[in-house]
Amino acid sequence: MNFLSKTLSSFTSGSIPYTIKEKIIDPISPSTALDRNSIWTLYNGLNPKDNSPISIFEFNLKEASNYQKINLAKNAFKKLKLIKFPGVISIVDFIENDYYLYIITERVIPLPKYLEENKLGNNSLVAGLYSVAGSISFINETCNSIYGGLNFHSSIFVNLQSDWKLGGFELVTNLNSDPEQPIYRLSQYMPQSWYEFASEDLEVIRLNPKKFDAIRFGNFIMAVFNNGMVNTKDSNLPSKLATITKKLLSNKPNLRITIAQYLKELASFHKSNPVIIFNEQLNELKFLQESEKLNFIKYELSNFLQDESNNDLPSGLIHYKLLPDLIYQYKQLSKSSTDQETLSILLNLIIKYGCKLPVDEFNKLIKPIIIDSFTSTDRSLRLILLSHLPEYQNFLTESDVQYKIFSNLITGFQDSNFMIREITLKSITIIIDKISVKQVNQELLRILSKSQVDPKPSIRVNTLILIIKISSKIYKNSKNSVLITVLAKSLKDSFIPSKMTALQGFESLIDEFSLEEICSKILGHLAISLMDQKSKKVRNEAKRIFQLYLDSVENHAKSLPDLDIDEDEEEKQFFKKFAPTEQQSKKEEEIEATTLSSNSSFGWNMVSKFTSLGGEMNHDFDKSTPDLTRVSTPTQQQLPIQNSIEDDGWNDFHDNWGGGEKEEEEEEEEEEEEEEVVNKPIIQNVSKINLGKSTDIHTGSKPKLPSKTTSSLKLGSKQKSKTPISTLNLKIEEDEEEIDGWGDGW
């Protein structure tokens, strides 16, 4: 049993050397008009040799419902092997066994399905009818045969190039040497749709068989223009075609014309059809020399493509007939790179029409050309690539963008041509989602920082828009800093749209910034725009955005605790930290006790008493404090002590804090003293005075004068001097071991 199963399976569809895909027509289990009007099961398939698309027509010889149709299938199988013509469906292979008949053809689709999926204009429909008429005329006149099986549902197929191809050879009969005479013997087994076209009996066919094909062709024309309906009073035929169709359908056999006569009478009409002209030109292109092909592409092709809507060119005609030749010419010409203009034309057409291909075909045919063209430094090619980027960006993967395109793409930012710079910037915006975070931060931001100061204003605006768009890809540790810097710079731009874009950016990114950043950085930048000198619109927008940020700050402030801390807390903490220790001298403790009252602390209130204008303590402090920085001018001889004290101006010191007119007088007197002693002998062995080490402070007493008999004054000696008169009564006692608290700078 297993052996039998394996033997049977070897003759099934799975045993043919072709890959069977989806089913298009199923006459065994009919559910559509196509199923009911065909004797063949139709599959889409692939040829494993080159992975090219094919169609597979299958007839099950063992199916009971097919017994009466076997001879029809075998006749088609036989006649397709014999008749070869451009308008006849192209055959790839024939396979026959005891169970199945297979006809392997080019990839095709039934005409009704094609018309349903593609809304064709009259020019394309007329061109399709022209192809069918030419094929049947060839069978009638050259092959001396009758086609016989023409009908709307199962006779005509359309290939990828949008050519209407003749199939359905079940009733093809040679009028001279066909002993089986299928048209007479087998027509009764044809599907029901075939009879919808029949208006005469078989005896009439014998009298003039070629006119039988003519009347069926007339009905076919009606069906094509009326969605498959044959007998209709309201015909949609063009006027020129309507007249000739009446002759095909004439009830008088002697007035009825053949298909060959139909083509002859409409010769001028067909020659003016742009679809027919273009198709014939492409068919002839393969026979031209390379130079002639390039001249056609460069100078004539645009005439056919400049207005596609009016010319009504079928998509397949361009995608599968024109495009392959364009690709071939581009590859050949790019090797020499001698004609950049033609290369640009070719690349433009390749991308324009290649983007309409299915994904697998685009990846195979078009994507390698695009990636390779990005390496070119030619501006015209770069402009074409970037102009069409919105059309083909969906075909590009992240890997394609990051590793094959990005590094070449960003070179456009350095181009001296502003058009290339601007379109490069716009292109980055299109594919930004496919650029890695690393590329954004390590390469793109550095480039955009230069674009933000580009001489062209629109480039500056688009740069800012792009930076805002990629904000989510900027590293978090530098994101806000970058955004604030960029937006603030644009607020200072002279171009008003840049300012408006920056303000809109601040609005859209408000949730990105912390309150600290808002207060310390952003509000200040926005405040500048509140007084923009050029645009009221900018000022109004800045006011609105400023208020948004200010509201966010105020809302946060409302959530803070309603507390007031001790204003003197910091001052108290300072004295706690730096207060005298127990090891300090008794004198320092007495000074601190004198300074700080027993009932209050030395806080901010105490300081304010010293610093308040007009305060009594302030006045006393001025009069009781000597100039700690003053150093008397040493003389070359001992001057009268009383005069030197008077010259120093100590009597008036308390009236001049920090120097004044008295101090200026003192300086003048000192200069005069220096001039008097300049020529006197220098007294030897005069020691330097150690300021601050030889003075005792006595409240209310005058400074003591040094003895005239002293030969020298040594620094650090305990020579006593009188202190300036002070009205501030500080109770400070002299410590024999410790020096007073002013330090050594007295």
Secondary structure, 3 states (H helix, E strand, C coil): CHHHHHHHHCCCHHHCCCEEEEEEECCCCCCCHHHHCCCCEEEEEEECCCCEEEEEEEEECCCHHHHHHHHHHHHHHHHHHHCCCCCECCEEEEEECCCEEEEEEECEEEHHHHHHHCCCCHHHHHHHHHHHHHHHHHHHHHCCEECCCCCCCCCEEEECCCCEEECCCCCCEECCCCCCCHHHHCHHHCCHHHHHHCCCCHHHHHHCHHHHHHHHHHHHHHHHHCCCCCCCCCCCCCHHHHHHHHHHCCCCCCCCCCHHHHHHHCHHHHHCCHHHHHHHHHHHHCCCCHHHHHHHHHHHHHHHHCCHHHHCCCHHHHHHHHHHHHHHHHHHHHHHCCCHHHHHHHHHHHHHHHCCCCHHHHHHHCHHHHHHHCCCCCHHHHHHHHHCHHHHHHHCCHHHHHHHHHHHHHHHHHCCCHHHHHHHHHHHHHHHHHCCHHHHHHHHHHHHHHHCCCCCHHHHHHHHHHHHHCHHHCCHHHHHHHHHHHHHHHHCCCCHHHHHHHHHHHHHCHHHCCHHHHHHHHHHHHHHHCCCCCCHHHHHHHHHHHHHHHHHHHHHHHCCCCCCCCCCHHHHHHHHHHCCCCCCCHHHHHHHHHHCCCCCCCCHHHHHHHHCCCCHHHHHHHHHCCCCCCCCCCCCCCCCHHHHHHHHCHHHHHHCCCCCHHHHHHHHHHHHHHHHCCCCCCCCCCCCCCCCCCCCCCCCCCCCCCCCCCCCCCCCCCCCCCCCCCCCCCCCCCCCCCCCCCCCCC
